[in-house]
């Protein structure tokens, strides 16, 4: 929970009963694993990359991830007194941007925000990996859906916890459908990124998984349909960088 005076982070864990109900195979990158094993495997990946996560985002995207996140926050248009839930928030990168936007002197002047409203602003950052949250805590003292075992379950939970009128936004690496750019993007993803992971983070396998998990994530139209099937209305998405990144948005009516 981010407020104007304190930061508290909470870990969002999957219900323990979920694993006992299912033992089907699911994807871990391009591998097939048991559903109950995926959370541990994904957790290990982000435990390994947590300390170098932010710098690798800068290197892999040439700093563009900062613009994508600013675009996401711009679409959210946060205001003082608003409650935010950042699921799979990792090191709190998006949450801190929301916090900064709410506390923007210019925005406060335009909206005539008082200190009481700022105090009521709440930003919850949830992640299954405590190492990622610890990095966020360190930043506070001085960042998906892609890795869920079941997207259907995750979207249902998002719908459940939002109030009516609440907005759902998801920023994810996605699918490029421009022929020449797609070939370049695939070459960069599978040949360059794992090597960067080994060079900078000392972990090639984790970044190989991250690249593979992006390819296994549903294409933009399919994911939009899944959001609608979860109960959301006014589902839209915006492609950035030719579809390499997509922002999906919807409303719970």
N, C-alpha and C positions, 0 to 999 in steps of 0.2 A: 504494500500500500504506500503510494507516494503522496505525501501531503506537503504543504509549504514548510513544514517543520520537521518531518521525520520520514524515514523510509523503512518499510517492512516488506520482506518478500516471503511468499508462501509457495510451497511445492505442491503442484497438482499431480496426484497419482491416480492411476487407473484403479477402478474398483477391483479388489482382490477376487471377487466372485466371477469376474469376466473370464479370467483364465480357466477357471474350473468348468465354465459352461461351454468353452470352445477348445478344440484341439486341431482345427483345420490348418492347412498350410497357408502362409501369406508371404508377401515379398519382402526381402531384405536386400535392397538394391536389385540385382538380377538373380539373386539366389532365392530359393523357396525354403522357408523355415516354419516351424510350428508357431502358431499365434502367441502362445504363452512364452516363447523364447525371444520374440521380437523386442519387447520393451527392454530386456536386459542387454541385448545386442546394440540397440540404438543408444541406450544409456552409456554403454562402454565407448561408443564412438564420440559422444559429446563430452564424456569425461576426458578423453584423450586430447580433444581439440580445444577445450574450454579456454585455456590460458592464451592461445594464439588465435582464437576465433575472430576477434574484431580486426586484427591486422591482416588475416587471411582474406576476410571479406573485402578489405581495401585493395589487396593485391589482385585477387581473382576478378574483381569487377572494375579494376582501375579507378576505384573510388566512386563508381556510379551508384552503388548501393545506398549511399547517403542521399542522393537525389531521389531514388525510388522511395525511400522511407519518408523523406520530406513530402513527396507527392501523396503518400498514404495518409499522413497526418493532415495535409491540406484538405483531402477529401473528407476526413473525419470532422474537421473544423471544430476542435475542442474549445470549450468555454469553462469559465470558473464555476465551480459547484457541480460539475459533471462527474459521473462515476464511469471509470473505464476498466475493462478486464482484458489484459494482454496475455493470451494463452500461447504457450510455447514461446514465451518472451525472452528466453535465453539470457543474455547479459544485460537486458534492459535497454537496448539501443533505441527501440521505438518508444518505450515508456518515458525515457528521459526527453525525447523530442516532444512528446505530448506535454510533459511537465513544463518544458521551456516555452512551448506555444501558449499554454494557459497563463504563464507568468510574464509573457511578453509585455514590456512597458507600453509599446505602441498599441497592442490589442486591448490592454486594460484601459488605455485612454479613450479608445474608440467606443468601448462598451461601458465605460464608467463603472468598472469593477471595483467593489470594495474588498477590504481585507477579510471580512467574514466569509464572503463567497470563495475566496482563495483557500481559506481554511477548510471549507467543505469539499474541496476537490479531492477525489480519491482515485488512485491508479493502482490496480492490483496486477502484479506480475507473477505469472504461474509458469512453472516448467517442471518436467519430470526429473531433470538432472540438477542436483544440488551444486555441482561444481560450476555450472553456468550461472546459477543464481549467486554463488559466492563472488564471481567476477563482478556481477551487477552490484552486489553489496559494497565491494571495494570502490567501485565507481561512485556509488552514492555517498560514501564516506569522503572522499576528496573533491541480450536480445533475448515447425511446424506441424501444422496439420500433416505435412508430408510424412512425418515419422510416426503418426498414430497407427495402431494396429488396425483400426477400423475407422475409415473416414465417415461412414454412415453414423457410427456411434458418436464420433466427435462432433459432427454437425448437429445431431440430435441434442447433445449436451449444450452446445452453443445456443440452440433455440430455447432450451429449458431455462438456462440461467439468465437470459436477457429479459428485461421487462418489455411489455408491449410498447411499441414505438422505438425500441432500442435498435441500434444499427450493428450489423455484422460486417467486418472488413477483413480481408485476407490478402496479404502480400506474399506471393510465392514465385520462385523460379518456375517457368512453365515451358510451353512447346512452341518452337519456331516453325513456321510453315512457308517461309520465303526460300525457295530452292537453293540458291547460291549461298545465302546467309546461313541456312541450316547446315550445309556442309562445313562451313567455317566454324560455326558454333559447336558442332559435334567434334571436330578436330581439336578445338580449344578445350572442350570439356573433358574428353577422354585421354588426350595426350599431354596437355599443358597443366591442367589443374592438379592431377595426382602428383606430377613432378614438383609442382610448387608446394604441395602439402609435405612432400618428403624433404624438400630443401629448407622450408621455413619452419614447419611444425614438427619435422621428423616423423611424419606419419602418413605414408602413402595410402594405406588401406582404408583409412577413415574417409579420406577425400575421394577415393574411388567409389566408396559406398554413397557418398553425398551426390556424386554425379549420376550414379545409377538410379538413386531414389527419385531424382528429378524426372528421369525418363519414364519411371513407372507411375508417376502422379498423373491423374486424369487430365486430358486436354481441356482447354478453357471451356468449350461448350458443354462437355460432359460434366465438369465440375459445377458449372452454373446450374445444370439440371439437377444435380445432387443436392445443391443448396435449396432449390425450389422444392424438391421432394421432402426435405427436412421440415418444410412448413413456412419457409421465408417467402416474402413477397418482394416485388420490384428488384429482382436479381439482375445485376449488371456486371460487366467486367471491362477493364481497360488494359490493352496490351502496351507494354513499354519495350523499347529496344527490339522491335519486330516480333514480340511474343516471348522473348527470353525471360521476361518478367510479366506477371499479370496481377492486377488488383481486382479482386471480386468484392462486390458490396451487395447488401440486401437489408431488408427491414423486417422486423417481427411486428405484425399488425395485430 
